[in-house]
Amino acid sequence: MLVHGSRLPLAQAGQPGEATAVPRVVDKRFGAIESFWAPQEAAELGVGWERILFYWNEIQPTGPDDWNTLHVLEEWLVEAESQDRIVLGLLKNTPDWATDGAPYSGVPRGLYLPIDDPENLWANYIRRVVEYYGPRGVHNWVIWNEPEIKEGIYGHEFAGDVEDYIRLLQVAYLVAKEYDPQSVIHLAGYSYWHDPEYLTQFFETLTAMPDAAESNYFFDVLSLHIYFRVETVWDLVRQVDDLQNSFGIDKPIWINETNAAPNLDPWWPVVRPMFQVDLDQQAWYLVQAYALGFAAGADSIGVYKLIDILLPEGGESFGILRPDYSRRPAYLAYLTTIKLLEGFSGPIDIQRADDFFIVTFRKDDQTIRILWSRKDNALSLQIPALAGSAQLIDYSGKSEIVSPEDGMYQIALGGARCEDACDIGGPPLFLVENVALTESSDLEVQATPVRATLTATPQVIPTFTPWPTNTATPTETPTATPTATFTPTATATNTPKPTPTATSTSIPTSLAVSEIVPTAVATSSDSNPVPSSSISGLAGNLNSFWVFAAAVVVAIGLIMLLLRGRNSKSE
């Protein structure tokens, strides 16, 4: 059992009530990367924060006097403010004029000069960014991305060493705080597996600096990127928290990116040598990652990403929305997770048994337990009841009322889909009871429920046939080609796609748990692949046209022959 409080430092970053036309009080702990591409869906989900790329080489492409405000459109920032959504600006990509190294990844020229020296190009850029975008509502800045990835490896973005990154961070922190006291500085997202020792070297070097402690160690939030293996969400958050604590540091931890990209989406197949993930597994991953992440002590978690955009055919797809705005099952899983967990408070309890997880969240008037199998066998769990009935809700929001027998709920869990390993657990379920628990009674009440009686039942894993979430049933072999309603144009700047005309299912802004019922995802011909019945109907229409045209040609030919015969006779 784990009790872990929240340390969310968001007072500087914008408060509920500062924005206009807020549809509901959003929970800032739930994020979605680049929500500006799909503002309607972001509002429906209740996204609390998004991340936008601020490429230095695009904002100042040819020199320090450039200032390209079309790279990050102000419409995106206005929309985020209207939805009370925090914007994280990710600062990276050195322009070639500002480095003696490689463009994009090179260490900025003059980095080690004083921050007020005109030749410190990075300091000048940070100063101008915070002065311009601070009044436009952007106060959260992520300083570069995954600096631990070495040169020559896919994903490499920073050519400097640990000392260079710390200086990059130090300059950004000191300048941003001076010119925008509301600034919140986030460490670059750390992916861990590329260099498990990088963060240790970072803290060793940082804490040895004589002025680091008095400057808050030059950052406010520690950032993680975690993918595919869902149980590493728990492991890495705990490990990183223990690591920073060992150096006397205690900063909030954000998971800025997490997901399991579904390469087995039949409407957007992707060839990948490892981590074979189907649509259901992506949805299961999100529920489990959020449960484990929050239980481990993460203060905020963001899905990478809301929508796939500007992808080449067959390109790696992470979105919970496809490029044509159709919804993958993960979209419903995230919607259900946010609706049920937003506003949770107090300690989070977790039981990590050999075959299953139970993670318990508390709200003012509810207790929510999230359960799933860790292995590929089905399970039957006897869960002690806290109330006379409960709602059992699956990841898509389908709900049923369950009643206890002899004080126990009998809950059946499906097994995971495992190949070499069970990287993602089985289909998760939410067990929701309208019982408010006080902290003084939580541990006594929860001591029995987390000791659930486990009865293992062998399961025959059925052959899996991927199935899209759209209401249209594809009858042809799907291809990886996006529909004609969305033809992305790859440009250096982020050019927004107009908001689609297709509207999604209307969901109340304050949704009670009992209102989450099985519903079909609303679709339209503007956002879905053309059904085969429409194609065959079009083909039939074309065939009729050509038959008619052929008949006309034959008739004209006969008339011409008759006329020629008549003319010959008259001669």
C-alpha positions in Angstrom: 0.0 0.0 0.0 1.3 3.4 -0.9 0.4 6.8 0.4 1.8 9.6 -1.7 0.7 13.2 -1.7 0.5 15.7 -4.5 3.1 18.5 -5.0 1.7 20.2 -8.0 3.2 23.7 -8.4 0.7 25.2 -10.7 -0.2 28.5 -9.0 2.2 30.3 -11.3 0.9 28.6 -14.4 -2.6 29.9 -14.6 -5.6 29.4 -12.3 -9.1 28.2 -13.0 -11.2 31.4 -13.4 -8.6 33.4 -15.3 -9.7 32.0 -18.6 -12.9 33.0 -20.4 -15.8 30.8 -21.4 -14.6 27.8 -19.3 -16.9 24.9 -20.1 -16.0 23.1 -16.9 -13.3 23.1 -14.2 -10.6 21.0 -15.9 -8.2 18.9 -13.9 -4.7 20.1 -14.7 -3.3 16.6 -14.1 -4.5 15.3 -17.4 -2.7 16.4 -20.6 -2.7 15.7 -24.3 0.2 16.7 -26.6 -0.6 19.2 -29.3 -4.3 19.5 -28.5 -4.5 22.6 -30.7 -4.9 20.3 -33.8 -8.2 19.0 -32.4 -9.7 21.7 -30.1 -13.2 20.3 -30.2 -12.1 16.9 -29.0 -9.7 18.4 -26.4 -12.6 20.3 -24.9 -14.7 17.2 -24.9 -12.1 15.2 -23.1 -11.4 18.0 -20.6 -7.6 18.2 -21.3 -5.9 20.2 -18.6 -2.6 20.9 -20.5 -1.0 20.5 -23.8 2.5 20.9 -25.2 3.4 22.9 -28.3 6.8 22.8 -30.1 8.6 26.2 -30.1 11.4 25.5 -32.7 14.1 28.2 -32.3 15.2 27.6 -35.9 11.7 28.4 -37.1 11.1 31.4 -34.9 14.5 32.9 -35.7 15.4 31.1 -39.0 18.1 33.5 -40.4 19.3 35.6 -37.4 18.5 37.2 -34.1 16.4 39.9 -35.6 13.9 37.4 -37.0 10.6 36.9 -35.1 8.3 34.4 -36.8 5.0 34.5 -34.9 3.3 32.3 -37.4 5.2 29.3 -36.2 3.0 29.2 -33.1 -0.3 30.7 -33.9 -1.9 33.0 -31.4 -5.3 31.3 -32.2 -3.9 28.2 -30.5 -3.1 30.1 -27.4 -6.4 31.9 -27.3 -8.2 28.5 -27.6 -6.1 27.0 -24.8 -6.9 29.9 -22.6 -10.6 29.7 -23.4 -10.6 26.1 -22.3 -8.5 26.8 -19.2 -5.8 24.6 -20.6 -2.1 25.1 -19.7 0.4 25.4 -22.5 3.8 23.9 -22.2 6.2 25.3 -24.7 9.0 23.0 -25.7 12.1 25.0 -26.6 14.6 23.2 -28.9 16.3 23.2 -32.3 19.3 25.5 -32.6 19.3 27.5 -35.9 22.5 27.0 -37.9 23.4 30.7 -37.5 23.5 30.3 -33.7 25.8 27.3 -33.3 29.3 26.1 -34.3 27.9 22.6 -34.2 25.3 20.8 -36.2 22.0 22.6 -37.0 19.2 21.8 -34.6 21.3 19.8 -32.1 24.3 22.0 -31.7 25.2 23.8 -28.5 24.2 27.5 -28.8 27.2 29.9 -29.4 28.1 31.9 -26.3 26.3 29.7 -23.9 28.8 30.1 -21.1 29.0 33.8 -21.4 27.1 35.9 -18.7 23.4 35.9 -19.3 23.4 39.7 -20.0 26.1 39.4 -22.6 24.8 40.1 -26.1 26.8 37.2 -27.5 25.0 34.7 -25.3 22.5 33.8 -28.1 20.5 31.3 -26.0 20.0 33.9 -23.3 18.8 36.5 -25.8 16.3 34.0 -27.3 14.9 33.0 -23.9 14.5 36.6 -22.9 12.5 37.5 -26.1 10.4 34.3 -25.9 9.2 34.9 -22.3 8.7 38.6 -22.8 6.5 37.9 -25.9 4.6 34.8 -24.9 4.2 35.4 -21.1 1.5 38.0 -21.7 -0.1 35.5 -24.1 -0.5 33.0 -21.3 2.5 30.7 -21.8 4.6 30.4 -18.6 5.6 26.7 -18.6 8.7 26.0 -20.6 10.3 22.6 -21.3 14.0 23.0 -21.9 15.0 20.8 -24.9 14.0 17.2 -25.4 15.7 13.9 -24.5 19.3 15.2 -24.3 20.5 11.7 -23.2 20.1 10.3 -26.7 23.6 10.0 -28.3 24.6 11.3 -31.7 24.0 8.7 -34.4 21.0 7.2 -32.6 17.5 7.8 -33.9 15.9 10.6 -31.8 19.2 12.5 -31.1 18.5 16.1 -30.5 21.2 17.6 -28.3 25.0 17.3 -29.1 26.2 18.7 -25.8 27.2 16.7 -22.7 25.6 16.8 -19.3 27.5 19.9 -18.3 26.3 21.7 -21.5 22.7 20.7 -20.8 22.9 22.0 -17.2 24.3 25.3 -18.5 21.4 25.4 -21.1 19.0 24.9 -18.2 20.7 27.4 -15.9 20.6 30.2 -18.5 16.9 29.5 -19.3 15.9 29.4 -15.7 17.7 32.6 -14.6 16.6 34.6 -17.7 13.0 33.3 -17.6 12.5 34.0 -13.9 13.9 37.5 -14.3 11.7 38.5 -17.2 8.6 36.5 -16.3 8.4 35.6 -12.6 5.5 33.3 -13.4 7.7 31.1 -15.4 7.8 27.4 -14.6 10.8 25.6 -15.9 10.5 21.9 -16.8 13.5 19.5 -17.3 13.8 18.0 -20.8 11.8 14.8 -21.1 14.0 11.9 -20.0 13.4 8.6 -21.8 15.6 6.5 -19.4 16.3 3.5 -21.6 18.7 5.4 -24.0 21.0 6.1 -21.1 19.9 4.8 -17.6 22.8 6.7 -15.9 22.2 10.1 -17.5 20.0 11.4 -14.7 22.4 10.3 -12.0 25.2 12.1 -13.8 22.9 15.1 -14.1 22.2 15.3 -10.4 25.8 14.6 -9.4 27.0 17.5 -11.6 24.2 19.8 -10.7 24.4 19.5 -6.9 28.1 20.0 -7.1 27.6 23.6 -8.4 28.0 26.1 -5.6 25.1 28.3 -6.7 22.6 25.6 -7.8 20.8 25.1 -4.5 20.1 28.8 -3.9 18.6 29.0 -7.5 16.3 26.0 -6.9 18.6 23.8 -8.9 17.5 25.7 -12.0 14.2 23.8 -12.6 10.7 23.4 -11.2 9.4 20.1 -12.7 11.1 16.8 -13.6 9.9 15.3 -16.8 9.6 11.6 -18.0 8.8 9.9 -21.3 7.6 6.3 -20.8 6.3 4.0 -23.5 4.9 0.5 -24.2 5.8 -1.4 -21.1 3.1 -0.2 -18.8 4.5 -1.5 -15.5 7.7 0.6 -16.0 5.5 3.6 -15.4 5.3 2.7 -11.8 8.9 1.5 -11.6 10.5 4.6 -13.2 8.4 7.2 -11.4 9.4 5.6 -8.1 13.0 5.1 -9.1 13.4 8.7 -10.3 11.7 10.1 -7.2 14.1 8.1 -5.0 17.0 9.3 -7.1 16.3 13.0 -6.7 15.5 12.6 -3.0 18.9 11.0 -2.5 20.4 14.3 -3.7 18.2 16.3 -1.4 15.9 17.4 -4.2 12.1 17.0 -4.2 10.5 18.3 -7.4 7.1 17.4 -8.9 7.3 14.6 -11.5 5.4 15.0 -14.8 5.0 12.2 -17.3 5.1 14.4 -20.3 4.7 11.5 -22.8 3.2 8.1 -22.5 1.5 5.7 -24.9 1.7 2.4 -26.6 1.4 3.2 -30.4 -1.0 0.7 -32.1 0.9 -0.5 -35.2 -1.9 -3.1 -35.7 -4.6 -0.5 -36.5 -6.1 -1.9 -39.7 -6.9 1.6 -41.0 -3.3 2.8 -40.4 -1.0 -0.2 -40.3 2.6 0.3 -39.3 5.5 -2.1 -39.8 7.5 -2.3 -36.5 10.0 -5.0 -35.5 8.9 -5.1 -31.8 6.1 -4.0 -29.5 3.2 -5.3 -31.6 0.2 -3.4 -30.2 -3.4 -3.6 -31.3 -6.2 -1.0 -30.8 -7.6 -2.5 -27.7 -4.1 -2.8 -26.1 -3.5 0.9 -26.7 -6.7 1.7 -24.8 -5.9 -0.7 -22.0 -2.4 0.8 -21.7 -3.7 4.3 -21.1 -6.0 3.4 -18.3 -3.2 1.3 -16.6 -0.5 3.9 -17.2 -2.6 6.7 -15.6 -3.5 4.5 -12.6 0.1 3.4 -12.0 1.6 6.8 -12.7 -0.6 8.6 -10.2 -0.2 5.9 -7.7 3.6 6.1 -8.0 3.5 9.8 -7.3 3.4 11.5 -10.7 1.8 14.9 -10.4 0.6 15.1 -14.0 0.4 12.7 -17.0 0.1 13.5 -20.7 -0.8 11.2 -23.6 1.4 11.5 -26.6 -0.6 12.5 -28.5 -4.1 13.7 -29.2 -4.0 13.3 -33.0 -1.7 12.0 -35.6 -0.9 14.8 -38.0 1.5 15.4 -40.9 2.4 11.7 -41.1 3.8 10.0 -44.2 2.0 6.9 -45.3 2.9 4.1 -42.8 4.4 6.6 -40.4 4.5 5.7 -36.7 1.1 6.6 -35.3 0.6 7.5 -31.6 -2.6 9.5 -31.7 -5.8 8.5 -29.9 -7.3 10.2 -33.0 -6.3 9.1 -36.6 -5.3 11.8 -39.1 -8.9 11.9 -40.4 -10.1 12.6 -36.8 -11.7 9.2 -36.5 -11.4 7.8 -32.9 -9.4 4.9 -31.8 -10.6 3.0 -28.8 -7.9 4.8 -26.8 -9.9 8.0 -27.2 -12.8 6.5 -25.3 -10.5 5.0 -22.7 -9.0 8.4 -22.0 -12.4 10.1 -21.9 -13.6 7.5 -19.4 -10.5 7.8 -17.3 -10.7 11.6 -17.1 -14.4 11.6 -16.4 -14.1 9.1 -13.6 -10.8 10.3 -12.0 -10.9 14.1 -12.4 -10.9 15.8 -9.0 -9.4 12.7 -7.2 -7.7 13.6 -3.9 -6.0 12.0 -0.9 -3.8 8.9 -0.9 -3.9 6.3 -3.6 -3.7 2.7 -2.6 -2.3 0.0 -4.7 -2.0 -3.8 -4.5 0.5 -5.4 -6.8 -0.3 -9.1 -6.8 1.3 -11.8 -8.9 -1.6 -11.9 -11.4 -3.4 -8.6 -11.0 -3.4 -4.9 -10.0 -5.9 -3.0 -7.9 -5.4 0.8 -7.7 -7.9 2.7 -5.5 -8.7 6.4 -6.0 -10.8 8.6 -3.7 -13.1 11.4 -4.6 -15.3 13.5 -2.3 -18.3 11.1 -2.7 -16.8 8.1 -4.4 -14.3 5.3 -4.2 -12.9 4.1 -7.5 -11.0 0.9 -7.9 -9.2 0.1 -11.2 -8.5 -3.6 -11.7 -6.8 -5.6 -14.4 -5.0 -8.8 -15.0 -1.2 -8.8 -15.3 -1.0 -12.1 -17.2 -2.7 -13.9 -20.1 -5.0 -15.9 -17.9 -8.6 -14.8 -17.0 -9.2 -14.2 -13.3 -12.1 -14.1 -10.9 -11.6 -11.7 -8.0 -13.7 -11.5 -4.9 -13.6 -7.8 -3.9 -15.0 -6.7 -0.5 -17.9 -4.3 -0.9 -17.9 -0.9 0.6 -21.5 -0.1 -0.4 -24.7 -2.0 -1.3 -24.0 -1.8 -5.0 -21.4 -0.5 -7.5 -21.0 0.4 -11.1 -18.7 -1.7 -13.1 -17.4 0.3 -16.1 -15.1 -0.8 -18.8 -12.5 1.3 -20.6 -15.0 2.5 -23.2 -17.5 3.7 -20.7 -20.0 0.8 -20.8 -21.5 0.4 -17.4 -23.5 -2.1 -15.4 -24.7 -2.3 -11.8 -23.3 -5.0 -9.7 -24.4 -6.2 -6.2 -22.3 -8.0 -3.6 -23.0 -11.4 -2.3 -22.0 -12.1 1.3 -20.2 -8.7 1.2 -18.2 -9.5 -1.9 -18.3 -8.4 -5.5 -17.4 -11.2 -7.9 -15.4 -9.6 -10.7 -14.2 -11.4 -13.8 -11.1 -10.0 -15.5 -10.0 -10.9 -19.0 -6.4 -11.9 -19.6 -3.7 -9.9 -21.3 -2.6 -10.5 -24.9 1.0 -11.5 -24.6 3.7 -12.5 -27.1 7.2 -12.7 -25.6 6.0 -10.8 -22.5 2.9 -9.2 -21.1 4.0 -5.6 -21.7 0.4 -4.4 -21.3 -2.1 -5.9 -18.9 -5.6 -7.2 -19.7 -8.8 -5.1 -20.2 -9.1 -2.8 -17.1 -12.4 -2.3 -15.2 -13.5 0.6 -13.0 -15.4 -0.5 -9.9 -17.2 2.7 -8.7 -19.0 3.0 -5.3 -20.7 6.0 -4.0 -18.8 5.9 -0.7 -16.7 8.8 0.6 -13.8 7.7 2.8 -12.0 10.0 5.2 -8.2 9.7 5.5 -8.6 8.6 9.1 -10.6 5.6 8.1 -9.0 4.9 4.7 -6.3 2.5 5.8 -8.6 0.4 8.0 -11.3 0.1 5.4 -8.8 -0.5 2.5 -6.7 -3.1 4.4 -9.2 -5.8 3.6 -10.3 -4.8 0.0 -6.7 -4.8 -1.3 -6.3 -8.4 0.0 -8.7 -9.6 -2.6 -9.3 -13.4 -2.8 -7.9 -14.6 -6.1 -9.2 -17.6 -8.0 -7.3 -18.2 -11.2 -9.3 -19.6 -14.1 -7.5 -20.8 -17.2 -8.3 -18.8 -20.3 -8.2 -19.8 -24.0 -7.0 -16.7 -25.8 -9.2 -16.1 -28.9 -7.8 -15.2 -32.2 -7.7 -11.4 -32.4 -9.2 -9.6 -35.3 -8.6 -5.8 -35.0 -11.7 -3.8 -35.3 -12.0 0.0 -35.7 -14.1 2.1 -33.4 -16.0 3.8 -36.3 -19.6 2.9 -36.8 -18.9 2.2 -40.5 -17.9 -1.5 -40.9 -15.1 -1.9 -43.5 -15.8 -4.7 -45.9 -12.6 -4.2 -47.9 -9.1 -4.7 -46.9 -8.1 -1.4 -45.4 -5.1 0.5 -46.6 -2.7 2.9 -44.9 -3.9 5.8 -47.1 -5.7 8.6 -45.2 -9.0 9.6 -46.6 -9.3 12.5 -49.0 -10.8 14.7 -46.3 -7.2 15.3 -44.8 -4.2 15.8 -47.0 -1.3 17.0 -44.8 1.4 19.2 -46.3 4.7 18.9 -44.6 6.1 22.3 -43.8 8.7 23.6 -41.4 6.2 25.6 -39.4 3.1 24.2 -37.6 0.3 25.2 -39.9 -3.0 24.3 -38.3 -5.7 22.3 -40.0 -9.1 24.0 -40.0 -11.5 22.6 -37.4 -13.4 19.8 -39.1 -17.0 20.3 -39.8 -17.9 16.8 -38.5 -19.3 17.0 -34.9 -18.7 14.4 -32.3 -21.1 13.0 -29.7 -22.2 15.6 -27.3 -21.2 14.8 -23.8 -22.4 16.8 -20.8 -19.6 18.9 -19.2 -20.4 17.5 -15.8 -20.8 13.8 -16.3 -22.0 11.6 -13.4 -20.6 8.1 -13.4 -24.1 6.7 -13.9 -24.3 8.6 -17.2 -21.4 6.7 -18.8 -23.3 4.2 -20.8 -22.6 2.2 -24.0 -22.7 4.6 -26.9 -21.6 4.4 -30.6 -19.0 6.9 -31.6 -20.6 9.6 -33.8 -19.1 9.7 -37.3 -19.7 11.4 -40.6 -18.7 11.0 -44.2 -16.3 13.9 -43.7 -14.2 12.0 -41.2 -14.4 8.3 -42.2 -13.0 6.2 -45.0 -15.7 5.7 -47.7 -17.6 2.5 -47.0 -17.4 -0.1 -49.7 -21.1 0.0 -50.3 -20.7 3.6 -51.4 -17.8 2.7 -53.7 -19.9 -0.1 -55.3 -22.8 2.2 -55.7 -20.6 4.7 -57.4 -19.2 2.0 -59.6 -22.7 0.9 -60.6 -23.6 4.5 -61.5 -20.5 4.7 -63.7 -21.3 1.4 -65.4 -24.9 2.6 -66.3 -23.4 5.7 -67.8 -21.0 3.9 -70.1 -23.7 1.4 -71.2 -25.9 4.4 -72.2 -23.0 6.1 -73.9 -22.2 3.0 -76.0 -25.8 2.7 -77.1 -25.8 6.3 -78.3 -22.6 5.7 -80.3 -24.0 2.6 -82.0 -27.2 4.4 -82.9 -25.2 7.3 -84.4 -23.2 4.8 -86.4 -26.3 3.2 -87.9 -27.8 6.5 -88.9 -24.5 7.5 -90.6 -24.6 4.2 -92.6 -28.2 4.7 -93.7 -27.4 8.3 -94.8 -24.4 7.1 -96.8 -26.5 4.4 -98.5 -29.2 6.9 -99.4 -26.6 9.3 -100.8 -25.1 6.5 -102.9 -28.5 5.6 -104.4 -29.2 9.2 -105.3 -25.9 9.5 -107.2 
